[in-house]
Amino acid sequence: MARLVFLGRLEDAAGAPERVVEPGPLADVLARLDPALAIELLGERVRMALNGRLLSESGDVVLAEGDELAFLPPVSGG
Amino acid sequence: MADVRLIEGGFDPAAELAAFTAAHPESGGIVSFLGQVRLGGGVEALELKHYAPLTLPGMAALADTIRQRWVLEGLLLLHRSGVMLPGDPIVLVAAAARHRRDAFQAADFAMDHLKSESWFWKREKTARGWRWIDPRPEDRRDLSRW
């Protein structure tokens, strides 16, 4: 299995801080989620980190067994 | 060297600053900034969430950038995570240098970047419940100073 992590307000949209999902291409993973959540996760200002590394492009992400994909909305720290 | 910490409990800014100062007797100037949870606006609590794989490594990278840009004897970057109450310290930055200009600029740069680029997400609790805080345009503008 793989894991999706939702930061900031995306945690509220997802109803949980993280979710375990079947591995596979990101498009397939998102297609199995609630469409409203998938749209939020694909928002223009949401960045992604795969296993702790920021992705510059999200197009070709394929989740493997044990992968962690984090969805990072704009930060508001300090 | 830089002392960079993500703190999930509380911390004592005065004690931290005293220790930092004592560790840098050769520095002629130490500039510090303390950010605390503001009292007012009906805010009962503030929570900062972080993402462990990114947040502390990002703070360490910021410290490296600062040390390459200014001549410092020491640099302290402390940032809270978790739930805080009004009056609680959130962030403490201190820069120790032989000459004050480097220390002022390094601390200012550190705060502008911590506010707008570090991996923290903030929400506030009021009588109406928790509410996520959006980034402020001012924080982006502050970055453009550098």
Backbone of each chain as ProteinMPNN parsed JSONL, in Angstrom:
{"seq_chain_A": "MARLVFLGRLEDAAGAPERVVEPGPLADVLARLDPALAIELLGERVRMALNGRLLSESGDVVLAEGDELAFLPPVSGG", "coords_chain_A": {"N_chain_A": [[0.838, -1.196, 0.0], [0.283, 2.374, -0.377], [0.772, 5.754, 0.835], [-1.118, 8.69, 1.327], [-0.599, 12.017, 2.315], [-2.046, 14.744, 3.923], [-1.719, 18.129, 4.186], [-2.241, 21.126, 6.159], [-5.163, 22.97, 5.27], [-6.035, 21.01, 3.599], [-6.197, 18.739, 5.049], [-8.62, 18.986, 6.376], [-10.323, 18.938, 4.184], [-9.95, 16.346, 3.349], [-10.755, 14.949, 5.509], [-9.113, 13.61, 7.216], [-5.717, 13.301, 8.419], [-4.1, 11.658, 6.895], [-4.133, 9.033, 4.389], [-4.423, 5.653, 3.496], [-3.68, 4.107, 0.451], [-4.222, 2.21, -2.6], [-1.317, 1.349, -4.437], [-0.024, 2.824, -7.542], [-0.486, 4.595, -10.707], [-0.698, 8.161, -10.288], [-2.97, 9.425, -11.3], [-4.84, 7.355, -11.338], [-4.99, 6.773, -8.635], [-6.081, 9.137, -7.632], [-8.494, 9.131, -8.934], [-9.945, 7.32, -7.548], [-10.649, 8.632, -5.282], [-12.874, 10.868, -3.453], [-14.383, 13.03, -5.733], [-14.456, 15.837, -5.234], [-12.448, 16.192, -3.368], [-10.239, 15.303, -4.843], [-10.085, 17.303, -6.777], [-9.354, 19.481, -5.205], [-6.839, 18.608, -4.359], [-5.411, 18.694, -6.676], [-5.095, 21.343, -7.095], [-3.809, 24.446, -8.33], [-2.009, 25.739, -6.647], [-1.128, 23.849, -4.943], [1.511, 21.944, -3.816], [3.565, 18.983, -4.255], [5.16, 16.339, -2.457], [7.187, 13.586, -2.773], [7.971, 10.898, -0.876], [9.319, 12.672, 0.833], [10.673, 14.371, -0.879], [10.467, 17.287, -2.773], [8.368, 17.66, -5.602], [8.854, 18.778, -8.89], [7.344, 18.518, -11.107], [4.169, 17.058, -11.465], [3.092, 15.308, -13.157], [3.907, 12.641, -13.968], [3.79, 10.917, -11.809], [4.034, 7.83, -10.196], [2.805, 5.806, -7.779], [4.522, 3.637, -5.685], [4.687, 0.564, -3.791], [4.672, 1.304, -0.373], [5.337, 3.971, -0.728], [5.191, 7.495, 0.133], [3.133, 10.149, -0.427], [2.904, 13.541, -0.207], [0.629, 16.244, 0.069], [0.84, 19.641, -0.319], [-0.407, 22.568, 0.641], [-0.333, 26.221, 0.132], [2.017, 27.727, 2.351], [1.718, 29.063, 5.715], [3.236, 30.158, 7.826], [5.006, 30.915, 10.956]], "CA_chain_A": [[0.0, 0.0, 0.0], [0.981, 3.658, -0.346], [0.099, 6.655, 1.769], [-1.277, 10.097, 0.977], [-0.569, 12.877, 3.498], [-2.736, 16.006, 3.613], [-1.291, 19.183, 5.108], [-3.037, 22.353, 6.243], [-6.614, 22.845, 5.094], [-6.351, 19.775, 2.868], [-6.566, 17.726, 6.054], [-10.066, 19.115, 6.59], [-10.999, 18.502, 2.956], [-9.854, 14.886, 3.262], [-11.371, 14.366, 6.695], [-8.091, 12.887, 7.988], [-4.386, 13.789, 8.036], [-3.512, 10.805, 5.872], [-4.995, 7.952, 3.923], [-3.713, 4.553, 2.837], [-4.3, 3.866, -0.86], [-3.577, 1.24, -3.489], [-0.287, 1.969, -5.286], [-0.371, 2.943, -8.957], [-0.347, 5.955, -11.25], [-1.405, 9.141, -9.468], [-4.309, 9.681, -11.86], [-5.725, 6.271, -10.906], [-5.182, 6.931, -7.187], [-6.997, 10.256, -7.412], [-9.81, 8.787, -9.485], [-10.672, 6.529, -6.553], [-11.026, 9.504, -4.162], [-14.006, 11.762, -3.655], [-13.983, 13.994, -6.783], [-14.235, 17.185, -4.686], [-11.112, 16.174, -2.751], [-9.243, 15.19, -5.92], [-9.946, 18.63, -7.399], [-8.556, 20.315, -4.283], [-5.45, 18.119, -4.323], [-4.772, 19.071, -7.939], [-5.108, 22.804, -7.197], [-2.607, 25.058, -8.905], [-1.061, 26.176, -5.623], [-0.768, 22.714, -4.092], [2.724, 21.244, -4.255], [3.629, 17.593, -3.802], [6.46, 15.778, -2.09], [7.169, 12.122, -2.799], [8.971, 10.392, 0.072], [10.08, 13.777, 1.415], [11.322, 15.203, -1.9], [9.516, 18.101, -3.522], [8.288, 17.364, -7.024], [8.694, 19.967, -9.72], [6.235, 18.195, -12.009], [3.41, 15.971, -10.848], [2.464, 14.563, -14.247], [4.231, 11.229, -14.18], [3.981, 10.213, -10.539], [3.45, 6.504, -10.005], [3.062, 5.411, -6.396], [4.937, 2.251, -5.467], [4.44, 0.04, -2.451], [5.434, 1.973, 0.678], [5.568, 5.395, -1.001], [4.387, 8.506, 0.816], [2.956, 11.347, -1.245], [2.314, 14.609, 0.61], [0.025, 17.376, -0.644], [1.269, 20.79, 0.473], [-0.981, 23.849, 0.215], [0.56, 27.341, 0.46], [2.358, 27.764, 3.778], [1.29, 30.271, 6.435], [3.921, 29.906, 9.095], [5.662, 31.947, 11.71]], "C_chain_A": [[0.873, 1.245, 0.0], [0.176, 4.593, 0.559], [0.044, 8.073, 1.193], [-1.305, 10.89, 2.277], [-1.143, 14.236, 3.097], [-2.362, 17.054, 4.64], [-2.275, 20.356, 5.084], [-4.511, 22.064, 6.011], [-6.993, 21.603, 4.287], [-6.702, 18.634, 3.817], [-8.073, 17.774, 6.313], [-10.831, 18.602, 5.378], [-11.023, 16.979, 2.865], [-10.526, 14.196, 4.443], [-10.402, 13.584, 7.565], [-6.729, 13.408, 7.558], [-3.704, 12.912, 6.985], [-4.462, 9.682, 5.501], [-4.136, 6.91, 3.223], [-4.449, 4.233, 1.543], [-3.56, 2.748, -1.597], [-2.494, 1.957, -4.289], [-0.77, 2.047, -6.738], [-0.156, 4.361, -9.438], [-1.218, 6.932, -10.466], [-2.827, 9.384, -9.983], [-5.299, 8.612, -11.395], [-6.043, 6.394, -9.421], [-6.22, 8.02, -6.92], [-8.409, 9.924, -7.883], [-10.634, 7.968, -8.491], [-11.085, 7.354, -5.337], [-12.319, 10.241, -4.485], [-13.587, 12.841, -4.669], [-13.695, 15.396, -6.232], [-12.85, 17.272, -4.042], [-10.033, 16.126, -3.834], [-9.014, 16.543, -6.581], [-9.109, 19.539, -6.509], [-7.077, 19.909, -4.312], [-4.69, 18.541, -5.584], [-4.726, 20.586, -8.128], [-3.757, 23.351, -7.619], [-1.557, 25.381, -7.845], [-0.664, 25.047, -4.68], [0.483, 22.044, -4.654], [2.715, 19.828, -3.697], [5.051, 17.225, -3.435], [6.312, 14.267, -2.039], [8.312, 11.629, -1.933], [9.914, 11.507, 0.556], [10.816, 14.654, 0.421], [10.265, 15.963, -2.676], [9.548, 17.726, -4.992], [8.151, 18.67, -7.794], [7.557, 19.754, -10.721], [5.479, 17.026, -11.399], [2.899, 14.988, -11.894], [2.68, 13.058, -14.23], [4.378, 10.424, -12.895], [3.271, 8.852, -10.555], [3.809, 6.066, -8.586], [3.395, 3.933, -6.318], [4.571, 1.852, -4.042], [5.297, 0.8, -1.431], [5.698, 3.449, 0.438], [4.669, 6.281, -0.151], [4.341, 9.75, -0.06], [2.227, 12.393, -0.41], [1.791, 15.713, -0.286], [0.167, 18.612, 0.231], [0.616, 22.074, -0.052], [-0.037, 24.991, 0.58], [0.788, 27.434, 1.977], [1.906, 29.088, 4.398], [1.932, 30.266, 7.805], [4.281, 31.141, 9.882], [4.837, 32.767, 12.647]], "O_chain_A": [[2.056, 1.184, 0.334], [-0.934, 4.276, 0.987], [1.025, 8.58, 0.649], [-1.96, 10.484, 3.237], [-0.774, 14.802, 2.068], [-2.648, 16.898, 5.828], [-3.028, 20.546, 4.129], [-5.045, 21.06, 6.481], [-8.153, 21.192, 4.294], [-7.405, 17.693, 3.449], [-8.721, 16.737, 6.452], [-11.85, 17.924, 5.512], [-11.985, 16.391, 2.372], [-10.829, 13.004, 4.386], [-10.812, 12.96, 8.544], [-6.591, 13.91, 6.442], [-2.824, 13.382, 6.263], [-5.448, 9.415, 6.189], [-3.236, 7.246, 2.453], [-5.673, 4.102, 1.526], [-2.43, 2.395, -1.259], [-2.726, 3.064, -4.775], [-1.77, 1.435, -7.115], [0.295, 5.225, -8.686], [-2.321, 6.595, -10.036], [-3.766, 9.531, -9.2], [-6.453, 8.917, -11.094], [-7.171, 6.164, -8.986], [-7.117, 7.852, -6.094], [-9.393, 10.381, -7.301], [-11.862, 7.925, -8.575], [-11.787, 6.854, -4.458], [-12.792, 10.241, -5.621], [-12.558, 13.492, -4.489], [-12.784, 16.07, -6.713], [-12.166, 18.289, -4.153], [-9.029, 16.833, -3.744], [-7.88, 16.893, -6.908], [-8.256, 20.28, -6.997], [-6.187, 20.759, -4.294], [-3.473, 18.72, -5.553], [-4.358, 21.065, -9.201], [-2.709, 22.789, -7.304], [-0.357, 25.306, -8.111], [0.065, 25.276, -3.715], [0.513, 21.631, -5.813], [1.953, 19.514, -2.782], [6.015, 17.724, -4.015], [5.435, 13.734, -1.358], [9.479, 11.902, -2.213], [11.125, 11.316, 0.671], [11.514, 15.586, 0.821], [9.299, 15.385, -3.173], [10.615, 17.502, -5.563], [7.41, 19.564, -7.385], [6.892, 20.707, -11.126], [6.093, 16.099, -10.87], [2.334, 13.95, -11.549], [1.745, 12.289, -14.453], [5.016, 9.371, -12.888], [2.088, 8.745, -10.88], [4.986, 5.968, -8.241], [2.653, 3.086, -6.815], [4.199, 2.683, -3.214], [6.51, 0.922, -1.607], [6.234, 4.123, 1.318], [3.563, 5.901, 0.233], [5.375, 10.33, -0.393], [1.1, 12.18, 0.037], [2.424, 16.077, -1.277], [-0.312, 18.646, 1.365], [1.04, 22.608, -1.077], [0.96, 24.765, 1.266], [-0.133, 27.241, 2.77], [1.735, 30.092, 3.706], [1.247, 30.359, 8.823], [3.913, 32.261, 9.527], [5.361, 33.661, 13.311]]}, "seq_chain_B": "MADVRLIEGGFDPAAELAAFTAAHPESGGIVSFLGQVRLGGGVEALELKHYAPLTLPGMAALADTIRQRWVLEGLLLLHRSGVMLPGDPIVLVAAAARHRRDAFQAADFAMDHLKSESWFWKREKTARGWRWIDPRPEDRRDLSRW", "coords_chain_B": {"N_chain_B": [[28.608, 27.837, 14.753], [25.419, 26.861, 13.319], [22.429, 26.672, 15.206], [19.688, 24.919, 14.92], [16.382, 24.295, 15.423], [13.342, 22.456, 15.635], [10.632, 22.74, 17.619], [8.52, 20.9, 19.581], [7.322, 21.064, 22.02], [7.088, 23.502, 24.659], [9.227, 26.475, 24.884], [11.823, 28.413, 26.485], [12.405, 31.567, 25.811], [14.117, 33.538, 26.909], [16.014, 32.088, 28.367], [17.122, 30.578, 26.299], [18.235, 32.602, 24.733], [20.061, 33.68, 26.497], [21.833, 31.539, 26.786], [22.769, 31.313, 24.183], [24.01, 33.79, 23.836], [26.019, 33.589, 25.783], [27.536, 31.645, 24.613], [28.841, 32.9, 22.593], [31.047, 34.846, 23.09], [32.854, 36.304, 21.657], [31.499, 37.788, 19.873], [30.531, 40.989, 18.864], [28.025, 41.953, 18.545], [24.664, 40.971, 19.0], [21.725, 40.154, 17.492], [18.318, 39.693, 18.002], [15.132, 38.157, 17.368], [11.906, 37.739, 18.569], [9.002, 35.986, 18.126], [5.633, 35.921, 19.122], [2.506, 34.432, 20.196], [-0.151, 36.397, 19.386], [-2.194, 38.373, 21.52], [-5.648, 38.796, 21.385], [-8.336, 39.613, 19.049], [-10.048, 37.591, 19.571], [-8.755, 35.2, 19.579], [-8.15, 32.05, 20.813], [-6.392, 29.971, 20.759], [-3.549, 28.822, 18.887], [-2.433, 26.837, 16.248], [0.353, 25.276, 14.863], [1.129, 23.32, 12.197], [3.431, 20.928, 10.959], [5.511, 19.297, 8.458], [7.312, 16.605, 8.833], [9.378, 15.44, 7.067], [10.114, 17.639, 5.532], [10.15, 20.1, 6.967], [12.091, 20.68, 9.114], [14.533, 20.06, 7.686], [14.273, 22.089, 5.733], [14.508, 24.408, 7.294], [17.143, 24.095, 8.12], [18.452, 24.343, 5.689], [17.885, 26.991, 5.139], [19.365, 28.19, 7.175], [21.945, 27.549, 6.284], [22.063, 29.048, 3.93], [21.948, 31.639, 4.997], [24.313, 31.748, 6.455], [26.152, 31.657, 4.468], [25.784, 34.079, 3.322], [26.132, 36.17, 5.128], [28.618, 37.294, 7.466], [28.886, 35.547, 10.218], [29.127, 34.76, 13.693], [27.564, 33.05, 15.035], [24.36, 31.4, 14.805], [20.953, 31.2, 15.528], [18.037, 29.389, 15.162], [14.933, 28.863, 16.133], [11.865, 27.191, 16.156], [8.484, 26.804, 16.912], [6.153, 24.043, 16.911], [2.867, 22.666, 16.879], [0.239, 23.133, 19.388], [-0.409, 26.371, 20.63], [-0.771, 29.04, 23.056], [-2.11, 32.387, 23.568], [0.541, 34.675, 24.056], [2.452, 32.724, 24.192], [5.749, 31.803, 23.083], [6.603, 31.659, 19.613], [8.577, 31.707, 17.646], [12.083, 32.053, 17.632], [14.77, 33.888, 16.659], [18.212, 34.402, 16.382], [21.166, 36.185, 15.714], [24.623, 36.233, 15.798], [27.37, 38.348, 15.549], [30.544, 39.841, 14.618], [30.188, 42.431, 13.938], [27.505, 44.741, 14.025], [25.83, 45.184, 11.751], [25.784, 42.944, 10.034], [24.536, 41.128, 11.747], [21.978, 42.273, 12.218], [20.907, 42.205, 9.597], [21.004, 39.487, 8.932], [19.238, 38.341, 10.798], [16.85, 39.58, 10.102], [16.495, 38.714, 7.439], [16.27, 35.974, 7.966], [13.818, 35.866, 9.377], [11.976, 36.88, 7.453], [12.101, 34.827, 5.589], [11.44, 32.556, 7.072], [8.778, 33.146, 7.664], [7.501, 33.101, 5.191], [8.333, 30.998, 3.608], [8.865, 28.663, 4.995], [7.945, 25.318, 5.943], [5.217, 25.346, 7.301], [1.907, 25.209, 8.547], [-0.809, 27.119, 9.539], [-3.355, 27.39, 11.976], [-6.148, 28.938, 13.638], [-7.893, 29.11, 16.729], [-11.043, 30.178, 17.613], [-14.025, 31.368, 19.299], [-15.726, 30.368, 17.454], [-14.619, 28.078, 16.538], [-12.001, 26.116, 14.88], [-9.881, 27.628, 12.403], [-8.263, 27.708, 9.312], [-5.376, 29.583, 8.414], [-4.714, 31.774, 5.799], [-1.914, 32.409, 3.608], [-0.309, 35.616, 3.845], [-0.309, 38.416, 1.653], [1.594, 40.353, 2.278], [3.693, 38.913, 3.35], [4.833, 37.695, 1.135], [5.676, 39.955, -0.205], [7.573, 40.893, 1.574], [9.598, 39.069, 1.165], [10.562, 39.836, -1.292], [12.231, 41.887, -0.785], [14.743, 40.945, -0.604]], "CA_chain_B": [[27.718, 27.004, 13.933], [23.992, 27.171, 13.463], [21.603, 25.848, 16.089], [18.386, 24.954, 14.261], [15.522, 23.317, 16.1], [11.886, 22.464, 15.557], [10.306, 22.422, 19.007], [7.11, 20.505, 19.643], [6.774, 21.498, 23.303], [7.349, 24.924, 24.838], [10.624, 26.817, 25.14], [12.023, 29.631, 27.268], [13.237, 32.395, 24.933], [15.163, 34.242, 27.666], [17.078, 31.123, 28.677], [17.78, 30.241, 25.033], [19.045, 33.731, 24.294], [21.181, 33.788, 27.438], [22.801, 30.491, 26.454], [23.357, 31.665, 22.883], [24.91, 34.916, 24.082], [27.182, 33.103, 26.526], [28.339, 30.793, 23.729], [29.498, 33.725, 21.577], [31.633, 36.017, 23.745], [33.674, 37.053, 20.701], [30.62, 38.59, 19.02], [30.256, 42.327, 19.377], [26.607, 42.261, 18.455], [23.711, 39.873, 18.838], [20.383, 40.646, 17.187], [17.353, 38.596, 18.132], [13.719, 38.439, 17.141], [10.999, 36.786, 19.211], [7.607, 36.067, 17.701], [4.765, 35.262, 20.088], [1.095, 34.384, 19.822], [-0.75, 37.689, 19.694], [-3.431, 38.378, 22.295], [-6.654, 39.643, 20.752], [-9.059, 39.058, 17.914], [-10.813, 36.424, 19.995], [-7.99, 33.965, 19.355], [-7.948, 31.286, 22.044], [-5.223, 29.111, 20.566], [-2.997, 28.791, 17.544], [-1.724, 25.575, 16.016], [1.219, 25.185, 13.694], [1.422, 21.95, 11.778], [4.603, 20.842, 10.098], [5.661, 18.012, 7.79], [8.666, 16.278, 9.3], [10.433, 15.257, 6.052], [10.496, 18.893, 4.877], [10.191, 21.34, 7.749], [13.405, 20.935, 9.722], [15.545, 20.198, 6.625], [14.13, 23.401, 5.106], [15.084, 25.396, 8.214], [18.604, 23.926, 8.078], [18.915, 24.908, 4.415], [17.832, 28.448, 5.314], [20.528, 28.564, 7.997], [23.134, 27.483, 5.414], [22.017, 30.217, 3.039], [22.261, 32.836, 5.788], [25.725, 31.739, 6.849], [26.956, 31.971, 3.286], [25.537, 35.445, 2.878], [26.663, 37.121, 6.106], [29.696, 36.792, 8.323], [28.302, 35.391, 11.549], [29.797, 33.871, 14.658], [26.581, 32.047, 15.438], [22.998, 31.622, 14.309], [19.965, 30.405, 16.258], [16.7, 29.387, 14.558], [14.035, 27.975, 16.882], [10.482, 27.368, 15.717], [7.51, 25.899, 17.53], [5.105, 23.356, 16.201], [1.877, 22.237, 17.861], [-0.768, 24.087, 19.865], [0.123, 27.439, 21.495], [-1.753, 29.967, 23.619], [-1.629, 33.773, 23.507], [1.702, 34.927, 24.907], [3.483, 31.688, 24.01], [6.696, 32.079, 22.0], [6.467, 30.845, 18.393], [9.829, 31.649, 16.901], [13.193, 32.866, 18.136], [15.917, 33.954, 15.746], [19.291, 35.261, 16.871], [22.383, 36.166, 14.908], [25.76, 36.821, 16.513], [28.394, 38.74, 14.581], [31.528, 40.796, 15.126], [29.681, 43.778, 13.693], [26.052, 44.655, 14.154], [25.061, 45.212, 10.503], [25.568, 41.548, 9.605], [23.584, 40.477, 12.657], [20.64, 42.801, 11.917], [20.418, 41.752, 8.292], [20.813, 38.03, 8.953], [18.022, 38.034, 11.561], [15.733, 40.078, 9.296], [16.382, 37.761, 6.33], [15.781, 34.705, 8.517], [12.387, 35.972, 9.684], [11.194, 36.993, 6.212], [12.034, 33.525, 4.93], [10.669, 31.629, 7.912], [7.36, 33.482, 7.576], [6.862, 32.92, 3.883], [8.814, 29.833, 2.853], [9.047, 27.442, 5.775], [6.831, 24.384, 5.793], [4.289, 25.365, 8.438], [0.521, 25.578, 8.25], [-1.287, 27.714, 10.785], [-4.792, 27.6, 12.171], [-6.495, 29.652, 14.864], [-9.153, 28.716, 17.354], [-11.839, 31.227, 18.258], [-15.283, 30.805, 19.817], [-16.427, 29.683, 16.347], [-13.914, 26.858, 16.148], [-10.688, 26.255, 14.235], [-9.914, 28.184, 11.049], [-6.928, 27.762, 8.699], [-4.952, 30.933, 8.06], [-4.097, 31.851, 4.473], [-0.698, 33.234, 3.54], [-0.585, 37.035, 3.647], [0.487, 39.006, 0.559], [2.724, 41.092, 2.86], [4.826, 38.015, 3.552], [5.504, 37.543, -0.163], [6.354, 41.225, -0.497], [8.767, 40.984, 2.42], [10.647, 38.256, 0.54], [11.127, 40.5, -2.473], [13.252, 42.84, -0.335], [16.059, 40.309, -0.662]], "C_chain_B": [[26.262, 27.356, 14.201], [23.311, 26.163, 14.388], [20.17, 25.972, 15.568], [17.507, 23.879, 14.873], [14.043, 23.555, 15.812], [11.408, 21.937, 16.906], [8.824, 22.105, 19.136], [6.49, 20.782, 21.003], [7.006, 22.996, 23.432], [8.845, 25.194, 24.892], [10.682, 28.163, 25.851], [12.961, 30.543, 26.472], [14.372, 33.088, 25.682], [16.325, 33.307, 27.966], [17.843, 30.75, 27.413], [18.719, 31.359, 24.597], [20.255, 33.915, 25.212], [22.263, 32.764, 27.102], [23.528, 30.817, 25.149], [24.383, 32.79, 23.054], [26.189, 34.455, 24.778], [28.111, 32.289, 25.637], [29.12, 31.612, 22.697], [30.097, 34.99, 22.167], [32.441, 36.886, 22.779], [32.826, 37.956, 19.796], [30.351, 39.945, 19.659], [28.786, 42.671, 19.36], [25.771, 41.015, 18.284], [22.338, 40.488, 18.628], [19.434, 39.47, 17.3], [15.957, 39.095, 17.798], [12.922, 37.339, 17.813], [9.601, 37.026, 18.668], [6.76, 35.325, 18.721], [3.326, 35.281, 19.599], [0.434, 35.662, 20.324], [-2.029, 37.502, 20.518], [-4.423, 39.284, 21.574], [-7.324, 38.953, 19.591], [-9.846, 37.806, 18.274], [-10.072, 35.112, 19.821], [-7.682, 33.286, 20.695], [-6.713, 30.401, 21.958], [-4.792, 29.178, 19.115], [-2.281, 27.453, 17.401], [-0.89, 25.682, 14.748], [1.458, 23.713, 13.419], [2.654, 21.985, 10.889], [4.601, 19.475, 9.424], [7.11, 17.599, 7.975], [9.702, 16.114, 8.182], [10.917, 16.567, 5.439], [10.834, 20.026, 5.842], [11.564, 21.621, 8.353], [14.524, 20.975, 8.674], [15.482, 21.559, 5.922], [14.715, 24.507, 5.974], [16.617, 25.313, 8.195], [19.178, 24.511, 6.794], [18.901, 26.435, 4.472], [19.04, 28.924, 6.126], [21.81, 28.549, 7.158], [23.204, 28.703, 4.505], [22.457, 31.479, 3.787], [23.757, 32.892, 6.11], [26.657, 31.967, 5.659], [26.873, 33.447, 2.918], [26.107, 36.491, 3.836], [27.74, 36.468, 6.958], [29.177, 36.763, 9.759], [29.188, 34.505, 12.413], [28.839, 32.755, 15.083], [25.192, 32.424, 14.94], [22.066, 30.662, 15.037], [18.622, 30.528, 15.544], [15.855, 28.375, 15.319], [12.608, 28.243, 16.433], [9.594, 26.339, 16.385], [6.669, 25.183, 16.483], [4.098, 22.95, 17.269], [0.961, 23.374, 18.307], [-0.144, 25.065, 20.855], [-1.008, 28.349, 21.945], [-1.216, 31.385, 23.503], [-0.506, 34.005, 24.515], [2.785, 33.874, 24.767], [4.448, 32.101, 22.9], [6.483, 31.124, 20.828], [7.833, 30.626, 17.752], [10.858, 32.544, 17.585], [14.347, 32.737, 17.145], [16.964, 34.82, 16.404], [20.508, 35.073, 15.983], [23.472, 36.887, 15.686], [26.86, 37.117, 15.501], [29.386, 39.69, 15.24], [30.981, 42.211, 15.022], [28.169, 43.737, 13.517], [25.305, 44.563, 12.831], [24.771, 43.8, 9.994], [24.501, 40.879, 10.467], [22.156, 40.958, 12.396], [20.096, 42.191, 10.631], [20.138, 40.249, 8.291], [19.517, 37.672, 9.687], [16.78, 38.446, 10.769], [15.443, 39.117, 8.136], [15.78, 36.438, 6.826], [14.283, 34.783, 8.774], [11.546, 36.079, 8.421], [11.053, 35.631, 5.544], [11.292, 32.487, 5.767], [9.171, 31.872, 7.748], [6.734, 33.036, 6.262], [7.263, 31.641, 3.174], [8.932, 28.555, 3.668], [7.772, 26.608, 5.74], [6.023, 24.296, 7.083], [2.919, 25.795, 7.937], [-0.136, 25.96, 9.567], [-2.809, 27.732, 10.832], [-5.036, 28.209, 13.541], [-7.804, 29.124, 15.405], [-9.794, 29.943, 17.98], [-13.108, 30.552, 18.784], [-16.024, 30.034, 18.723], [-15.711, 28.433, 15.868], [-12.584, 27.164, 15.473], [-10.843, 26.781, 12.819], [-8.484, 28.251, 10.51], [-6.625, 29.186, 8.259], [-4.259, 30.901, 6.696], [-2.82, 32.669, 4.534], [-1.082, 34.691, 3.285], [0.277, 37.573, 2.507], [1.706, 39.759, 1.089], [3.948, 40.19, 3.006], [5.578, 37.782, 2.248], [6.279, 38.813, -0.497], [7.639, 41.353, 0.316], [9.922, 40.201, 1.798], [11.332, 39.007, -0.588], [12.146, 41.567, -2.075], [14.655, 42.285, -0.549], [16.388, 39.884, -2.076]], "O_chain_B": [[25.926, 28.045, 15.164], [23.59, 24.965, 14.346], [19.52, 27.001, 15.753], [17.846, 22.696, 14.847], [13.569, 24.69, 15.756], [11.741, 20.816, 17.291], [7.974, 22.943, 18.835], [5.268, 20.743, 21.143], [7.111, 23.693, 22.423], [9.646, 24.26, 24.941], [9.731, 28.944, 25.824], [14.172, 30.323, 26.456], [15.475, 33.212, 25.149], [17.487, 33.691, 27.833], [19.067, 30.62, 27.441], [19.841, 31.112, 24.154], [21.341, 34.266, 24.752], [23.454, 33.074, 27.128], [24.738, 30.622, 25.029], [25.476, 32.744, 22.489], [27.291, 34.869, 24.419], [29.319, 32.241, 25.867], [29.974, 31.065, 21.999], [29.703, 36.094, 21.791], [32.684, 38.062, 23.05], [33.358, 38.779, 19.051], [29.994, 40.038, 20.834], [28.343, 43.573, 20.072], [26.121, 40.114, 17.522], [21.845, 41.243, 19.466], [19.695, 38.39, 16.77], [15.645, 40.279, 17.926], [13.218, 36.154, 17.653], [9.079, 38.139, 18.742], [7.118, 34.226, 19.143], [2.971, 36.047, 18.703], [0.454, 35.969, 21.517], [-2.833, 36.606, 20.256], [-4.085, 40.405, 21.196], [-6.938, 37.853, 19.193], [-10.262, 37.051, 17.396], [-10.668, 34.038, 19.903], [-7.047, 33.865, 21.577], [-6.068, 30.119, 22.969], [-5.569, 29.542, 18.232], [-1.606, 26.996, 18.324], [-1.369, 26.122, 13.703], [1.922, 22.963, 14.278], [2.886, 22.949, 10.16], [3.801, 18.604, 9.765], [8.017, 18.162, 7.361], [10.82, 16.608, 8.33], [12.014, 16.614, 4.883], [11.721, 20.832, 5.556], [12.135, 22.687, 8.126], [15.392, 21.843, 8.757], [16.516, 22.117, 5.557], [15.344, 25.434, 5.464], [17.301, 26.335, 8.248], [20.258, 25.102, 6.803], [19.787, 27.093, 3.927], [19.657, 29.937, 5.798], [22.659, 29.428, 7.301], [24.262, 29.309, 4.332], [23.236, 32.28, 3.271], [24.379, 33.952, 6.044], [27.795, 32.408, 5.819], [27.776, 33.994, 2.285], [26.517, 37.571, 3.41], [27.761, 35.251, 7.141], [29.046, 37.794, 10.418], [29.897, 33.626, 11.922], [29.265, 31.658, 15.444], [24.891, 33.591, 14.689], [22.347, 29.469, 15.15], [18.123, 31.635, 15.341], [16.04, 27.167, 15.168], [12.191, 29.397, 16.341], [9.914, 25.151, 16.418], [6.499, 25.642, 15.354], [4.443, 22.895, 18.449], [0.915, 24.435, 17.685], [0.551, 24.667, 21.789], [-2.059, 28.422, 21.308], [-0.01, 31.581, 23.358], [-0.591, 33.588, 25.67], [3.923, 34.101, 25.179], [4.032, 32.677, 21.895], [6.217, 29.937, 21.019], [8.19, 29.512, 17.369], [10.544, 33.64, 18.05], [14.824, 31.643, 16.842], [16.635, 35.88, 16.937], [20.835, 33.963, 15.562], [23.275, 38.001, 16.172], [27.236, 36.259, 14.701], [29.103, 40.27, 16.288], [31.247, 43.069, 15.863], [27.627, 42.802, 12.928], [24.25, 43.931, 12.771], [23.653, 43.499, 9.577], [23.659, 40.142, 9.954], [21.227, 40.151, 12.355], [18.959, 41.72, 10.588], [19.149, 39.798, 7.714], [18.78, 36.792, 9.242], [15.776, 37.734, 10.77], [14.293, 38.755, 7.887], [14.899, 35.864, 6.187], [13.55, 33.857, 8.424], [10.503, 35.433, 8.323], [9.998, 35.317, 4.993], [10.591, 31.634, 5.222], [8.386, 30.925, 7.699], [5.57, 32.638, 6.227], [6.595, 31.235, 2.223], [9.083, 27.473, 3.1], [6.673, 27.125, 5.536], [6.12, 23.332, 7.843], [2.791, 26.624, 7.036], [-0.043, 25.245, 10.564], [-3.466, 28.053, 9.842], [-4.253, 28.027, 14.473], [-8.702, 28.743, 14.654], [-9.173, 30.653, 18.771], [-13.248, 29.33, 18.724], [-16.843, 29.162, 19.014], [-16.14, 27.796, 14.905], [-12.104, 28.297, 15.485], [-11.795, 26.442, 12.117], [-7.595, 28.787, 11.171], [-7.508, 29.905, 7.791], [-3.343, 30.112, 6.467], [-2.661, 33.522, 5.407], [-2.062, 34.968, 2.594], [1.455, 37.231, 2.403], [2.741, 39.801, 0.424], [5.084, 40.626, 2.816], [6.805, 37.681, 2.242], [7.397, 38.754, -1.007], [8.655, 41.848, -0.172], [11.079, 40.611, 1.888], [12.53, 38.842, -0.818], [12.85, 42.097, -2.934], [15.625, 43.034, -0.661], [17.459, 39.329, -2.321]]}, "name": "protein", "num_of_chains": 2, "seq": "MARLVFLGRLEDAAGAPERVVEPGPLADVLARLDPALAIELLGERVRMALNGRLLSESGDVVLAEGDELAFLPPVSGGMADVRLIEGGFDPAAELAAFTAAHPESGGIVSFLGQVRLGGGVEALELKHYAPLTLPGMAALADTIRQRWVLEGLLLLHRSGVMLPGDPIVLVAAAARHRRDAFQAADFAMDHLKSESWFWKREKTARGWRWIDPRPEDRRDLSRW"}
